[in-house]
C-alpha cells in the first residue's frame, strides 16, 4: 500500500479496512487480520494498525472478542457508507465540482466515464 502524505497513516489504514468490508472481502461477524498480520502486510508499525483498529472500534465498524481478535460488525457497511459519504460530500465533492466547472465537463461526460470506470473495475 502506498500512503499519501496529506493524511495520517492510521486513517489511511482505517480506510483500507473499510474498503475491504465494503467490497465484501471481509463479511459481518468475520474475523479480520490481527494487528500484527495487517502491520506485516502493510509494512507499518503494529501500533499504527492498533490505532486504526481503535478508531474503527469507536465507530462501531469492528468489535473485539477478547482473546480472539477483531471482527466485522453486523452493520459495518451501513456505518462506513454513512461516514464516508458525509466526508466525501463535505470535503471532496466541492473540489470535484470546481474542476468540472473550470474544465467545462458536462454531466453526460461524467456519467459516461463513471460507467466505464465501474465496468472496468467492478464488473463481476
VONU-545555 format. One record per residue (C-alpha): residue number from 1; x, y, z negated. Coordinates in nm, 4 decimals. Example, Ala and Ser with C-alpha at 12.3 -4.5 7.8 and 13.67 -1.06 7.14 Angstrom:
BEGIN
<tornu><pos>1</pos><east>1.2300</east><north>-0.4500</north><up>-0.7800</up></tornu>
<tornu><pos>2</pos><east>1.3670</east><north>-0.1060</north><up>-0.7140</up></tornu>
END
This chain:
BEGIN
<tornu><pos>1</pos><east>0.0000</east><north>0.0000</north><up>0.0000</up></tornu>
<tornu><pos>2</pos><east>0.1285</east><north>0.3447</north><up>0.0910</up></tornu>
<tornu><pos>3</pos><east>0.0495</east><north>0.6063</north><up>-0.1686</up></tornu>
<tornu><pos>4</pos><east>-0.0438</east><north>0.9662</north><up>-0.0897</up></tornu>
<tornu><pos>5</pos><east>0.1470</east><north>1.2453</north><up>-0.2605</up></tornu>
<tornu><pos>6</pos><east>-0.1595</east><north>1.4605</north><up>-0.3271</up></tornu>
<tornu><pos>7</pos><east>-0.3393</east><north>1.2226</north><up>-0.5670</up></tornu>
<tornu><pos>8</pos><east>-0.2397</east><north>1.0338</north><up>-0.8798</up></tornu>
<tornu><pos>9</pos><east>-0.1321</east><north>0.6749</north><up>-0.8086</up></tornu>
<tornu><pos>10</pos><east>-0.3671</east><north>0.5278</north><up>-1.0691</up></tornu>
<tornu><pos>11</pos><east>-0.6639</east><north>0.6939</north><up>-0.8919</up></tornu>
<tornu><pos>12</pos><east>-0.5488</east><north>0.5540</north><up>-0.5579</up></tornu>
<tornu><pos>13</pos><east>-0.5275</east><north>0.2085</north><up>-0.7147</up></tornu>
<tornu><pos>14</pos><east>-0.8795</east><north>0.2520</north><up>-0.8565</up></tornu>
<tornu><pos>15</pos><east>-0.9947</east><north>0.3389</north><up>-0.5018</up></tornu>
<tornu><pos>16</pos><east>-0.8153</east><north>0.0280</north><up>-0.3714</up></tornu>
<tornu><pos>17</pos><east>-1.0001</east><north>-0.1918</north><up>-0.6209</up></tornu>
<tornu><pos>18</pos><east>-1.3283</east><north>-0.0151</north><up>-0.5429</up></tornu>
<tornu><pos>19</pos><east>-1.2781</east><north>-0.0705</north><up>-0.1708</up></tornu>
<tornu><pos>20</pos><east>-1.2241</east><north>-0.4427</north><up>-0.2286</up></tornu>
<tornu><pos>21</pos><east>-1.5523</east><north>-0.4511</north><up>-0.4198</up></tornu>
<tornu><pos>22</pos><east>-1.7404</east><north>-0.2509</north><up>-0.1543</up></tornu>
<tornu><pos>23</pos><east>-1.6105</east><north>-0.4772</north><up>0.1222</up></tornu>
<tornu><pos>24</pos><east>-1.7266</east><north>-0.7848</north><up>-0.0673</up></tornu>
<tornu><pos>25</pos><east>-1.3783</east><north>-0.9242</north><up>-0.1243</up></tornu>
<tornu><pos>26</pos><east>-1.4431</east><north>-0.9208</north><up>-0.4991</up></tornu>
<tornu><pos>27</pos><east>-1.8003</east><north>-1.0071</north><up>-0.5942</up></tornu>
<tornu><pos>28</pos><east>-2.0090</east><north>-0.9269</north><up>-0.9054</up></tornu>
<tornu><pos>29</pos><east>-1.9043</east><north>-1.1291</north><up>-1.2111</up></tornu>
<tornu><pos>30</pos><east>-1.5949</east><north>-1.2479</north><up>-1.0234</up></tornu>
<tornu><pos>31</pos><east>-1.2533</east><north>-1.2238</north><up>-1.1897</up></tornu>
<tornu><pos>32</pos><east>-1.0201</east><north>-0.9732</north><up>-1.0260</up></tornu>
<tornu><pos>33</pos><east>-0.6420</east><north>-0.9798</north><up>-1.0156</up></tornu>
<tornu><pos>34</pos><east>-0.4709</east><north>-0.9448</north><up>-1.3505</up></tornu>
<tornu><pos>35</pos><east>-0.2858</east><north>-0.6240</north><up>-1.4279</up></tornu>
<tornu><pos>36</pos><east>0.0465</east><north>-0.7965</north><up>-1.3624</up></tornu>
<tornu><pos>37</pos><east>-0.0701</east><north>-0.9603</north><up>-1.0387</up></tornu>
<tornu><pos>38</pos><east>-0.2003</east><north>-0.6338</north><up>-0.8940</up></tornu>
<tornu><pos>39</pos><east>0.1102</east><north>-0.4460</north><up>-1.0109</up></tornu>
<tornu><pos>40</pos><east>0.3311</east><north>-0.7005</north><up>-0.8330</up></tornu>
<tornu><pos>41</pos><east>0.1143</east><north>-0.6897</north><up>-0.5191</up></tornu>
<tornu><pos>42</pos><east>0.1226</east><north>-0.3085</north><up>-0.5013</up></tornu>
<tornu><pos>43</pos><east>0.4791</east><north>-0.2812</north><up>-0.6335</up></tornu>
<tornu><pos>44</pos><east>0.3889</east><north>-0.0446</north><up>-0.9166</up></tornu>
<tornu><pos>45</pos><east>0.4328</east><north>-0.0406</north><up>-1.2920</up></tornu>
<tornu><pos>46</pos><east>0.1763</east><north>-0.2561</north><up>-1.4781</up></tornu>
<tornu><pos>47</pos><east>0.0960</east><north>0.0460</north><up>-1.6988</up></tornu>
<tornu><pos>48</pos><east>-0.0249</east><north>0.2316</north><up>-1.3889</up></tornu>
<tornu><pos>49</pos><east>-0.2581</east><north>-0.0560</north><up>-1.2965</up></tornu>
<tornu><pos>50</pos><east>-0.3802</east><north>-0.0714</north><up>-1.6566</up></tornu>
<tornu><pos>51</pos><east>-0.4668</east><north>0.2975</north><up>-1.6389</up></tornu>
<tornu><pos>52</pos><east>-0.6632</east><north>0.2290</north><up>-1.3182</up></tornu>
<tornu><pos>53</pos><east>-0.8477</east><north>-0.0590</north><up>-1.4813</up></tornu>
<tornu><pos>54</pos><east>-0.9282</east><north>0.1568</north><up>-1.7847</up></tornu>
<tornu><pos>55</pos><east>-1.0713</east><north>0.4232</north><up>-1.5523</up></tornu>
<tornu><pos>56</pos><east>-1.2828</east><north>0.1624</north><up>-1.3712</up></tornu>
<tornu><pos>57</pos><east>-1.3938</east><north>0.0134</north><up>-1.7013</up></tornu>
<tornu><pos>58</pos><east>-1.5057</east><north>0.3570</north><up>-1.8264</up></tornu>
<tornu><pos>59</pos><east>-1.7032</east><north>0.3976</north><up>-1.5028</up></tornu>
<tornu><pos>60</pos><east>-1.8578</east><north>0.0541</north><up>-1.5696</up></tornu>
<tornu><pos>61</pos><east>-1.7291</east><north>-0.0824</north><up>-1.2370</up></tornu>
<tornu><pos>62</pos><east>-1.5359</east><north>-0.3618</north><up>-1.4084</up></tornu>
<tornu><pos>63</pos><east>-1.5516</east><north>-0.5161</north><up>-1.7533</up></tornu>
<tornu><pos>64</pos><east>-1.3065</east><north>-0.7040</north><up>-1.9709</up></tornu>
<tornu><pos>65</pos><east>-1.3663</east><north>-1.0512</north><up>-2.1108</up></tornu>
<tornu><pos>66</pos><east>-1.1239</east><north>-1.0685</north><up>-2.3989</up></tornu>
<tornu><pos>67</pos><east>-0.8504</east><north>-1.3192</north><up>-2.3234</up></tornu>
<tornu><pos>68</pos><east>-0.9855</east><north>-1.3925</north><up>-1.9743</up></tornu>
<tornu><pos>69</pos><east>-0.9211</east><north>-1.0733</north><up>-1.7797</up></tornu>
<tornu><pos>70</pos><east>-1.1228</east><north>-0.8213</north><up>-1.5848</up></tornu>
<tornu><pos>71</pos><east>-1.4396</east><north>-0.8936</north><up>-1.3883</up></tornu>
<tornu><pos>72</pos><east>-1.6542</east><north>-0.7008</north><up>-1.1398</up></tornu>
<tornu><pos>73</pos><east>-1.9680</east><north>-0.5548</north><up>-1.2991</up></tornu>
<tornu><pos>74</pos><east>-2.3063</east><north>-0.6645</north><up>-1.1629</up></tornu>
<tornu><pos>75</pos><east>-2.3956</east><north>-0.3166</north><up>-1.0373</up></tornu>
<tornu><pos>76</pos><east>-2.0414</east><north>-0.2145</north><up>-0.9408</up></tornu>
<tornu><pos>77</pos><east>-2.1297</east><north>-0.1467</north><up>-0.5765</up></tornu>
<tornu><pos>78</pos><east>-2.4080</east><north>0.0945</north><up>-0.6731</up></tornu>
<tornu><pos>79</pos><east>-2.1844</east><north>0.2758</north><up>-0.9219</up></tornu>
<tornu><pos>80</pos><east>-1.8927</east><north>0.3021</north><up>-0.6772</up></tornu>
<tornu><pos>81</pos><east>-2.1115</east><north>0.4308</north><up>-0.3940</up></tornu>
<tornu><pos>82</pos><east>-2.2746</east><north>0.6902</north><up>-0.6183</up></tornu>
<tornu><pos>83</pos><east>-1.9396</east><north>0.8192</north><up>-0.7466</up></tornu>
<tornu><pos>84</pos><east>-1.7563</east><north>0.8135</north><up>-0.4137</up></tornu>
<tornu><pos>85</pos><east>-2.0480</east><north>0.9618</north><up>-0.2210</up></tornu>
<tornu><pos>86</pos><east>-2.0636</east><north>1.2537</north><up>-0.4626</up></tornu>
<tornu><pos>87</pos><east>-1.6868</east><north>1.3058</north><up>-0.4400</up></tornu>
<tornu><pos>88</pos><east>-1.6939</east><north>1.2845</north><up>-0.0577</up></tornu>
<tornu><pos>89</pos><east>-1.9830</east><north>1.5287</north><up>-0.0207</up></tornu>
<tornu><pos>90</pos><east>-1.8214</east><north>1.7787</north><up>-0.2568</up></tornu>
<tornu><pos>91</pos><east>-1.4561</east><north>1.7601</north><up>-0.1528</up></tornu>
<tornu><pos>92</pos><east>-1.4083</east><north>1.6051</north><up>0.1897</up></tornu>
<tornu><pos>93</pos><east>-1.7184</east><north>1.6889</north><up>0.3912</up></tornu>
<tornu><pos>94</pos><east>-1.6706</east><north>2.0697</north><up>0.3825</up></tornu>
<tornu><pos>95</pos><east>-1.3233</east><north>2.0281</north><up>0.5348</up></tornu>
<tornu><pos>96</pos><east>-1.4646</east><north>1.7918</north><up>0.7976</up></tornu>
<tornu><pos>97</pos><east>-1.7413</east><north>2.0403</north><up>0.8839</up></tornu>
<tornu><pos>98</pos><east>-1.4873</east><north>2.3199</north><up>0.9148</up></tornu>
<tornu><pos>99</pos><east>-1.2793</east><north>2.1141</north><up>1.1569</up></tornu>
<tornu><pos>100</pos><east>-1.5702</east><north>2.0147</north><up>1.3803</up></tornu>
<tornu><pos>101</pos><east>-1.6887</east><north>2.3762</north><up>1.3865</up></tornu>
<tornu><pos>102</pos><east>-1.3463</east><north>2.5158</north><up>1.4742</up></tornu>
<tornu><pos>103</pos><east>-1.2835</east><north>2.2486</north><up>1.7364</up></tornu>
<tornu><pos>104</pos><east>-1.6366</east><north>2.2719</north><up>1.8768</up></tornu>
<tornu><pos>105</pos><east>-1.7036</east><north>1.8995</north><up>1.8414</up></tornu>
<tornu><pos>106</pos><east>-2.0656</east><north>1.8011</north><up>1.8952</up></tornu>
<tornu><pos>107</pos><east>-2.2673</east><north>1.5705</north><up>1.6723</up></tornu>
<tornu><pos>108</pos><east>-2.3065</east><north>1.3393</north><up>1.9736</up></tornu>
<tornu><pos>109</pos><east>-1.9266</east><north>1.3068</north><up>1.9936</up></tornu>
<tornu><pos>110</pos><east>-1.9092</east><north>1.2401</north><up>1.6206</up></tornu>
<tornu><pos>111</pos><east>-2.1805</east><north>0.9738</north><up>1.6453</up></tornu>
<tornu><pos>112</pos><east>-2.0058</east><north>0.8057</north><up>1.9395</up></tornu>
<tornu><pos>113</pos><east>-1.6693</east><north>0.7977</north><up>1.7609</up></tornu>
<tornu><pos>114</pos><east>-1.8296</east><north>0.6727</north><up>1.4395</up></tornu>
<tornu><pos>115</pos><east>-1.9984</east><north>0.3880</north><up>1.6253</up></tornu>
<tornu><pos>116</pos><east>-1.6681</east><north>0.2957</north><up>1.7934</up></tornu>
<tornu><pos>117</pos><east>-1.4907</east><north>0.3029</north><up>1.4584</up></tornu>
<tornu><pos>118</pos><east>-1.7485</east><north>0.0754</north><up>1.2925</up></tornu>
<tornu><pos>119</pos><east>-1.7390</east><north>-0.1704</north><up>1.5824</up></tornu>
<tornu><pos>120</pos><east>-1.3592</east><north>-0.1872</north><up>1.5861</up></tornu>
<tornu><pos>121</pos><east>-1.3108</east><north>-0.2093</north><up>1.2108</up></tornu>
<tornu><pos>122</pos><east>-1.6150</east><north>-0.3654</north><up>1.0507</up></tornu>
<tornu><pos>123</pos><east>-1.7894</east><north>-0.5815</north><up>1.3072</up></tornu>
<tornu><pos>124</pos><east>-1.8475</east><north>-0.9345</north><up>1.1840</up></tornu>
END
